[in-house]
Structure formats: C-alpha cells, structure tokens
Amino acid sequence: MKITITESGKKQNKSEFFESINLEVISRSGLHKTEFNLLNQDIKEKDLTNTLFINNRTGVLPIFLAKTYLESSINVLNIDYHYFKQVQQNVVNNNAKLNNLCAPSFSSEKKLSQIFLQIDSTTFSKEYYQDVFTEHYRELKKKGKVYISSDKRVKWFEDFLRSNSISYTLEIYNKTEYVLILRKNVDIPEHISFDDSYKLSLPEKPELNFYSVAGVLSHHRIDQGALALIDIVKVNINDVIIDMGCGIGTVGIALAKYYSPKKTIFVDSNARALECARKNAVNNDLSNCEFHLSDDGLCKNKASLFVGNPPYFSNYRIADLFIDNAYENLEKGGRAYIVAKNIKHIHKAMLKVFDNATITSRRGYSVIMSNKL
C-alpha cells in the first residue's frame, strides 16, 4: 500500500509504503504512530465481519480494510468532531464504504468481531480509554480479537486488564511502538463503570444535578472557571445564550435555570460531552434548548449573550475561535464573557475584536466581558 499524505490545501509532504493498494490521505501531521503500529499487524479477513476502530484520526487502516475486504463491515468511532471530519474527508476522497461516526459510543445489533483501540495519552484521560474499552469489549463476541496500540507503553492499561482477569500478548514494545493483542475470554463485571454525578448548590439558587462520563473535561467535579462564569454573567429574560464549548452543560444550564432566558444554545466538539449536556438539561427540567456538535462554532446564529470557557491548549487557537464566534454570533449590543486563568492573550484578542473588554476576578480566574458595539 502506498499512502500519500498531504496537508490540507498543500502539496504532498510525506509517503509511507506498504503493499497492494494506494490511498490519498489528508492529514496535518501525517500518520499517527498508533496507526502506523497497527498497519504492520497481520489482519485476517475472517475477523472483519463487524469491526470497530476507536480513536482513529485519519481513517487509513479502516479505509484500507474496507477497500481490500469488500464484504467486511468497518466502523470508525470518534468522540471528537475534528477527527471525525478528518476521517470523513479521507473516506470520501478514497471512495471507501465504511461507517464513520462521531458519537458517545457505538451500538450494533450484531456482536463486534474485532476492535482496534488507539491510545494517545495526550488527548484523553486514562479513565476514558478504560471506559470506552469496557463498553465495547462487552459487545465483542466470544474469542473476538482486540488490538490496542499506543506510542508508548501504557502499563496502567495492562494493570486494568489484569485486574479484570483479561489475558493479553505484548506484541510490540520499544520506545515508539506498543501493541497489545487479546481475545475475549472473560466478561468484564457489570458493576464496573466510570460514570459520575454531582450537585451544584449555590446560595439562594435551586440545586442542580449533573451527570458526567469519562472523556469530558472536569469529569468528577465542577470546574472553578465555570463557577466563576456563573457568578459573574448577567442574564436578561429575553436573552438568547450561546454556551460555547459547553462540556456537560454546567454554565448554560445554571444560567438557564436561574434566570429563565428565551433560549440556550449548547455547542461542543465532544460527542460525549454534548450528550451529557442534553441529558442534564432534561434532568434539570429545562426546555427551549438547542444542541450543536461542531469543532468550528456556529455561523450567524444571532444571540444576545455568549459564554465560553476555552481549553488551555492549541496555543490559544481554540480561544481565538471562541472570540471570533462570539463576535460573529452576537447581535448589536450583545455581550461576550470568556473565562481564563491566563488572561493576557484573551484580553488582548477581545480588545482587538470588540474594541472593549473589562476584567473581573473570581474564584482564582478572570472573566473578560466585551460588548458588541
């Protein structure tokens, strides 16, 4: 297989050679090491009757298998919409037939025959990988096969397998290559779960209940930055609120429950987080809510109030995306509130975009507010 890798909109920058089939792949950084490791495994057609890839970023191996074994059923699951879009672009470009989805989990009427799990410890928590493995391992047929690939040894995952009496083979292990292979020989006890729930109780406000799952930010507690926003933001009864990067919905649900705005719009790129937000809105008896799965925000959805708690990575790229979306989506006179620990870049960016910005400190965070003039 010859894999030609290009950056989006740029000339070819890298090629990887295997055997039998050519693929054209668009990727910002080439093949992730976890996928490269899997491409070197001996994968047999008889194991592909209902195969699931979890956390695959480019679609290279799923596309290869779908085009090589035409009777196979290949499924790709990402909880992050960015990676879903990246896989989908390559699926379309290579005219492959497979089921690519961005969802909290994968479900099928048939038992899974094979699972490929790619672990990147910089992207999600250990609990997420244990949780997503547990959930889909339960749907694996007896003697079904699992490949687990990482760019370094994940001893904590091996410990998790052993604690549940799951035997495995350490197929490859060196500084940059790591593959575990196992066949289903026992079931994981049903009582093992990584879900969590907690309450939000503020003075003179109704108590709120939140449900959370592994793979979302602040899985076991309410983020102090979110609480700072809830403390500071002023809401009018006719407001249309956008909660950008809503996570499990803490800020938008609290503001909606406390102040009864006209509508609240929840936006996140994480399918698990957005599903939690949807459930939490129902559990807290909220109506007039919308939910949007997106990694680039909304387009001209006019609102009067924008709140955001951007993550602290990607060199402020996501924070800048939040600010640009705030300006694009707010009507004249609308207000944008962004919370951050380190405010220097965000304060400067909001001044540049809105031409005004005020800072309020709360709970160890800073909330920057701008008006659209």
N, C-alpha and C positions, 0 to 999 in steps of 0.2 A: 504494500500500500504506500503510495506517495501522498503525503499530506502537505499541501501547500498552504502556509499560514501567512496571512496579511493583516495589517492593522486596518481598521475601518477607514475606507477612503484613501488608503495609501498603497504604494507599490509592495510587491512581495518582499518580505523581510526574513523568511525562515522556511526551511523544508525539513520534514522528517520522513525517513524511508522505512517502509515495512514490506508488505507484499500484496499483490493481486488486484488492488483497486485504488483509484485516485480520488481524493477528496479536496475540495477547495474550502478552506476554513478561515473565517474572520475572527481574530482574537487580538486584544490589545497587547497581550504579553506572551503569546504562544501557548503551547500545551502545558497545562499544569502538571507538575511531577506526579501527582497521584493518578492522573490519566495515563501518562507515559508508562508508569509501572504496570497498569492493567493491560495496556496494549501488548505487552510482552508475555502475557499469560496464554496458555493453551486452552482455548474456549471451544467447546464442542457444540454442534448444532442441537443435539438431543436434549441439551439443558436449557434451551431458549424458548420453551413453549409459552411462558409468561414471565418475562424478565423485567426487573426494576433496577434502574440506576438512580442513586440518591446523591445529590450534591455534585452533579456533573456540570462543568462550566462551559464546555464547547460543543458537546454532542459528538465528538469524533468517534469514540468506540461504539456508542449506540447507533450512529449512522452507518458505520462500517458493518456492524452485525445485521442491521435491518436490510442493507443492500446485498449482503452476502447470503443470508439465510432468509429468503423471501417469505417463507411460511411462519417465521418467528413472530412473536408478539413482544415488541420492545417498548418499554415505558421509561420516561425520564421525569423525575420529580425534583423540583427546586422550590424552596420556600421563599427565595429572593427573586423578585421580578426582573432584576437586571440580568441575572444568569439565565432565567427562563427566556428572555428576549434574545440573548446571545445564542443559546442553543437553537431557538426557533429560526433565527436568520440562517444558520448553517444547515438546518434541516431543509428549508425551502431552497437554498442555493444548490444543494446536492440532490434535490428531488427524492428525498427519502420518505418512507412511510413508517412513521412511528408516532406514539402518543406522548407528546411533550406537554407537561402541565406545571403550573405554579399553584400550589395548594398546600394546606396544612399537612396532608398525608395522602397516600394513595390507597384506593379501595378497588376491589375487583371481585366478581362472582367466582372466579377461579383462583385456586391457590397459586401463589408465586412458585416458580421453579428455580429461580436464581435471583440473587441480589448482589449488586455492586455498590458498595458504600465507600465514598471518597471523603477522607477526614483531613480537613485543613484547620489546624488548631487556632489559626489567626482569625477565622471567620465566625465560628460559633462556639458555644460553650461545650465542655465535656458532657454535661447533662443532656444537651441537645442530641449529640451523637449516640449516647446510650439510649435515649428515649426513642429516636427515630429507628434505631436498630431494633429495639424491643418491640415496638408497634408492628413493624413489618416482618420481623422474624416470626411472630405469631401467625402471620398469614402465609408463611413458607410451608410448602408441602414437606412431608417426612422425607428425609435424605436430600432435600433441596440444598443447593450449594450457595455459599456466601463468599464473596471476595471483599476484603477490606484493605484499602490502600491509603497510605499516608506518606508524607515527605520526611517523616522521622518516626522513630519508634514511639508508640502510644501504649506505654506499659499500663497506664490506668485503664485502658480498654481491655487489655489482656486480663487484668485483675477482675474486671467486671464479668468477663466471660467465665473465668474460673469460679467466681462466686456463685454463678448460676449453673455450674457443672457442664458448661459447654466446652467441648474439646476443640482444638484448632491446630493447624500446622503453620509454623512461621516459614513461609515460602521464600521470602527475600528479606534480608536485613543487612543494611550497611548505612553509611552516613546520610544518603539521599534516597534510598529505596527501601520500602517496607510494605510487604503484602502478607496478610493473613488469609488463610483459606479454611473454611469449616463446612461441615454438612450437618443438617439439623438432626440431632439425635435425642434431644430432650426439649420439653417446653419450658418457657420462662414463666414462673408463677404469676398468676393474675394480679396479685396484690402489689406487684412492683409497678410504681407509677411515679412520674416526675412532675405531675400537675401540682399546682399550688393555688391557694386563695387567701385573701386578706381583706381587711376592712379599712375604710378611710373615715375617721371620726374627727371633725373639726368643730370648735365651739360654735354653738347656735346654728349648726348646719345638719341636715339629715345624714344619717350614717349610710355609707355606700359600700357595696360588696363587689370585689373584683376577683376574677378567675384568671389564672395565668398558666402558661405551659413553657416547657424548655424551648430555647431558641429565640426568645424575645428578651429585650433589654429589661432590666430590673424584674427578673422573674420571681424573686421571693420577697420583694419589698417595693414600696412606693418611692420613686426617685425624689430626692430633695429638690432637684431642679423643677420637677413637675409641681411639687407643692409650692415652690416659690411663685410659679406662674399662677396657680390657683389663688394664692394670697393677693397678688398684685393686679391681675386683669380686672378691668371694669366692663361689665356686660349690661347692655340695654335690652329691653324686652323685644324690640324689633330687629335685633342683630341676627345676621347670618354668619355663623362661625365656621372657619376652616381650622381644623386641628391637623397640622401638617406633621408627618412622622409620628402619628398618634400612638403607636405602640398598642397596648391593650386598651387604650381609650381613657386613661386616667383623667387627663386635663379636660378634654372635651365633654366627658360625661359629668364631671364635677361641675363645670360651668353651666352645662345644660340643666342639671338637676337643681342647682342653687338659684339660677336666675331666669329660667324658662324662656330662652331666646326663640326666635322664629324657626330657625333650623340649625343643625350642626352637621358639618361635613367632615368625615374622618378619612384621612389619606395616609397610606403607608406602603412600603415596598415589600414588607414581610407578610406573607400569606397567613402564617400562624398568628402574628400579632393582630392583623386585621380581623381574623375570625374571632379572637378573644374580645376585641373591641365590640364586634357585633353582638356576641353573647352577653357581654357586660352591659351594653345598652338595654337589651331586653330584660336582663335580671334586675336592673335598676329602674324599670318601668319608664323608659324613655321612648318617645315617638319623634317624628319629624327629623329623622337621621338619614344620612347617606354614607355609603362606604365605597371607597375607590382604591383599588390596588394599582399602584403606579410607582415608578422609580424616578420620574421627572416632574412630579407635581400635577397640577391641574392647568387647564387652558381657558382663561377668560370666564371662569365661574365666579361671577361677581358676588363679593361678600363685603361685610362691613367690619369684620373682626377676624384677624389672623393670629394664631398662636403656634409656636414651634419650639421644640427642644432638640436641636440638631445633634447628631452623634459627633464625637470628638475624634474623627479620623478623616482620611482622604484629603488632608492638607487644606481644610476649610472648603473644599469643593461642594460638599453637601450643604454646609451652612450658607454658602453663596446661592445655591439653588433655592433654599428656603426663602432667602431675602428677595430674590428675583420673582419667585412665585407670589410672595406677599404683595409686591407692587403690582404685578400683572392681574391678580385676582381681586384686589380691593377696589371698591368704588371710591369716588372722591369723598374725602372726609373719613375714610376707613382707617382703622388703627391696626398696627402690627406689633406684636410682643414676641421677642425672641429671648430665651434664657440661655445663659452660658456661664461657665466657670472663668474661662479666659476671654475677656470681652474686647481686647484691643482690636483684633481683626474685624469682629462682627460690628462693633460700634462704628468703626471707620467705614465699613461697607454699607451700613444702614444710613449713615450720613450722606454717602455718595449717591445712593439710590433715592432716598426720600428727602434729602436736604434738611433733615431734622432728626434728632434722636436724644432721648433722655434716659438716664440710668437710675434704677432703683435697686438697692441691695437687699437681699432677703435670704435667709437660711444658708448663708455661705455662697450664694450665687448672685449674679447680676441679671436683672431683667431690663432689656433695652426696648423702649417703645418709640415708634415713629408714626406720624400721621401722613396719609397721602393727601397732599395739598391740591 
